[in-house]
Amino acid sequence: MSDLKKIYSQMWAGSIDKYKNNICEIDPLINDKTDMRRGITILSYLDNSLGQQISHFLDVMKIIEPEQYYYPIKELHLTILSIISCTTAFKLSNINVDDYSSIFKQAVKNIGTFKINFKGLTVSPSCILIQGFPEGKQLNQLRDALRAGFRKANLESTIDLRYELVTAHTTAVRCQKPFKNSHDLMHLLSKYREHDFGTLEVNSLDLVFNNWYQNLSVTKKLSHSDL
């Protein structure tokens, strides 16, 4: 957990001065209907109780910064592993879904349920993230099992191509316009910096075909597994 705290703290330190000056990196494709970036992800959706707790924070922030992109409660999720990163070149027809589903189910079958405590928030240049802290080692074991399974199968993947996923956050807000009220925004972020949003018991996982933002209107469930 100390390593995760250090990572989240480094993220905060690296971007918070920009937020103080109403600066954020704008994502120009959030509302672009022609954005055809697609990929494959293994994830767990946050339950309604946790989603409601995060929603309370988002409702306040919407008053301060109404023009940003706020994840709907039902789309808040924990990424277990990105199997194929979203690109315009990828099509679902490129792969045999059964092969991917088989590796997914084999990797998760002995993991069992595990918990993620979502406590505090941090920021990146373009996003506000709710910090997640796993209880126990199952999440790391699961990710390692998935990495090993896909390596052995020699299927198309981009696992850890950009960076090795080690955090357990959920993205709650994306910047789609410059900030306008840094004073009130900083007050809010500081208030929730160590806020305990609650704990997620991960008891099921989905293998999905998705776009960059994990919009449910685009997401297609390819496989499901109870833990």
C-alpha positions in Angstrom: 0.0 0.0 0.0 2.9 2.4 0.7 4.0 2.1 -2.9 0.5 3.0 -4.1 0.4 6.0 -1.8 3.7 7.2 -3.2 2.5 6.8 -6.8 -0.7 8.7 -6.1 1.2 11.4 -4.2 3.6 11.8 -7.1 0.7 12.2 -9.5 -0.8 14.9 -7.2 2.5 16.7 -6.9 3.1 16.6 -10.6 -0.2 18.2 -11.7 -1.9 20.1 -8.8 0.0 23.4 -9.6 -1.6 23.4 -13.0 -5.0 23.0 -11.5 -4.3 26.0 -9.2 -3.8 28.0 -12.4 -6.9 26.7 -14.1 -4.8 24.6 -16.5 -5.7 21.1 -17.6 -5.0 19.0 -20.6 -8.1 19.0 -22.8 -9.4 15.8 -24.3 -10.8 16.8 -27.7 -12.4 13.5 -28.5 -14.7 13.0 -25.5 -17.9 14.0 -27.5 -16.6 13.1 -30.9 -19.1 10.7 -32.4 -16.6 9.7 -35.1 -14.0 8.5 -32.5 -13.6 4.8 -33.4 -10.8 3.9 -31.0 -11.7 0.4 -29.7 -10.0 -2.2 -27.5 -10.3 -5.1 -25.1 -10.4 -4.7 -21.3 -10.9 -6.8 -18.2 -12.7 -4.7 -15.5 -15.0 -4.6 -12.6 -17.8 -2.1 -12.3 -18.2 -0.2 -9.0 -21.3 -1.1 -7.0 -24.1 1.3 -6.5 -23.2 2.1 -2.9 -19.7 3.2 -3.8 -20.9 4.9 -6.9 -23.3 7.0 -4.8 -20.5 8.1 -2.5 -18.4 9.2 -5.5 -21.5 10.8 -7.0 -21.8 13.1 -4.0 -18.3 14.5 -4.7 -19.1 14.8 -8.4 -22.4 16.7 -7.7 -20.5 19.4 -5.8 -17.8 19.6 -8.5 -20.4 20.0 -11.2 -21.5 23.2 -9.5 -18.0 24.6 -9.5 -16.9 23.3 -12.9 -20.1 22.4 -14.9 -18.3 22.0 -18.3 -16.1 19.0 -17.5 -16.8 15.3 -18.3 -18.3 13.4 -15.4 -18.5 9.6 -15.5 -22.0 8.3 -15.0 -22.3 6.1 -11.9 -22.9 3.0 -13.9 -19.8 3.6 -15.9 -17.4 4.0 -13.0 -15.1 1.0 -13.0 -11.8 -0.6 -11.9 -9.6 -1.6 -14.8 -8.0 -5.0 -14.0 -6.0 -5.0 -17.1 -6.1 -3.5 -20.6 -5.6 -6.4 -23.0 -5.7 -4.4 -26.2 -5.4 -0.7 -26.0 -7.9 1.4 -27.8 -6.9 2.3 -31.4 -8.8 3.0 -34.6 -7.0 0.0 -36.2 -8.6 -2.6 -33.9 -11.8 -4.3 -34.8 -13.5 -7.1 -32.8 -13.4 -9.2 -36.0 -9.6 -9.2 -35.7 -9.7 -11.7 -32.9 -11.3 -15.0 -31.9 -13.3 -14.0 -28.8 -13.4 -17.6 -27.5 -9.6 -17.7 -27.3 -9.5 -14.5 -25.2 -12.4 -15.7 -23.0 -10.7 -19.0 -22.3 -7.5 -17.3 -21.0 -9.6 -14.8 -19.0 -11.6 -17.6 -17.3 -8.5 -19.7 -16.6 -6.7 -16.8 -15.0 -9.5 -15.8 -12.7 -10.9 -19.2 -11.6 -8.8 -19.6 -8.4 -8.5 -15.9 -7.4 -11.5 -15.5 -5.2 -13.2 -12.3 -4.2 -11.1 -9.4 -3.0 -11.6 -5.9 -1.8 -10.5 -2.4 -2.9 -10.7 0.5 -0.5 -11.3 3.8 -2.4 -9.8 6.5 -0.2 -8.9 10.0 -1.3 -8.4 11.4 -4.7 -5.5 12.5 -6.9 -5.1 14.3 -10.2 -3.3 13.8 -13.5 -2.9 16.6 -16.1 -6.2 15.6 -17.7 -8.2 13.6 -15.1 -9.4 13.4 -11.5 -9.0 9.9 -10.0 -10.4 8.2 -7.0 -7.5 6.4 -5.3 -7.9 2.6 -4.8 -6.0 0.5 -2.4 -6.3 -3.3 -2.6 -6.7 -5.4 0.5 -4.5 -8.4 0.1 -2.5 -9.6 -2.9 -5.3 -11.0 -5.2 -5.3 -8.1 -7.6 -1.6 -8.4 -8.3 -1.9 -12.1 -8.5 -4.7 -11.8 -11.0 -2.9 -9.4 -13.2 0.2 -11.6 -13.2 -1.9 -14.6 -14.1 -3.5 -12.7 -17.0 -0.1 -11.5 -18.2 1.3 -15.0 -18.1 -1.7 -16.5 -19.8 -1.7 -14.1 -22.8 2.1 -14.4 -23.2 1.9 -18.1 -23.3 -1.0 -18.1 -25.8 0.8 -15.7 -28.1 -2.4 -13.8 -28.9 -2.6 -10.2 -30.0 -2.3 -7.9 -27.0 -0.8 -4.6 -25.9 -0.5 -5.5 -22.2 1.9 -3.1 -20.4 3.0 -1.7 -23.7 2.5 1.9 -22.6 3.1 1.3 -18.9 2.7 -1.5 -16.4 -0.6 -1.1 -14.6 -0.1 -1.2 -10.8 -2.7 1.2 -9.5 -6.3 0.5 -8.6 -8.0 3.8 -9.2 -11.2 4.8 -10.9 -11.3 7.8 -13.2 -14.2 10.1 -12.2 -13.6 13.3 -14.2 -12.0 14.2 -17.5 -11.1 17.7 -18.6 -13.0 18.8 -21.7 -12.8 22.6 -21.1 -10.3 24.8 -19.3 -11.0 25.2 -15.6 -12.7 28.5 -14.6 -12.8 28.5 -10.8 -9.5 27.2 -9.4 -10.0 28.7 -6.0 -13.2 26.7 -5.3 -11.9 23.7 -7.1 -8.8 23.5 -5.0 -10.9 23.8 -1.8 -13.0 20.9 -3.0 -10.1 18.7 -4.0 -8.3 19.4 -0.7 -11.5 18.5 1.2 -11.7 15.1 -0.5 -8.0 14.4 -0.7 -8.2 11.8 2.1 -12.0 11.1 2.0 -13.0 7.5 2.5 -15.5 6.7 -0.3 -16.0 3.1 0.7 -14.9 -0.4 -0.1 -15.6 -2.4 -3.2 -15.9 -6.2 -2.9 -14.8 -7.5 -6.3 -16.9 -10.6 -6.8 -17.2 -10.7 -10.6 -15.3 -9.5 -13.6 -16.1 -8.8 -17.3 -14.0 -9.1 -20.4 -15.3 -6.3 -22.7 -14.9 -4.7 -26.1 -14.8 -1.0 -25.3 -14.1 2.6 -26.4 -11.6 4.9 -24.8 -14.1 6.1 -22.2 -15.8 2.8 -21.4 -19.2 4.2 -22.4 -21.9 1.6 -21.8 -23.5 2.6 -25.1 -20.5 1.2 -26.9 -19.2 -1.5 -24.5 -19.9 -5.1 -25.5 -19.5 -7.8 -22.9 -17.5 -10.7 -24.3 -17.2 -12.9 -21.2 -18.2 -12.8 -17.5 -16.8 -14.6 -14.5 -17.9 -14.8 -10.9 -15.1 -15.0 -8.4 
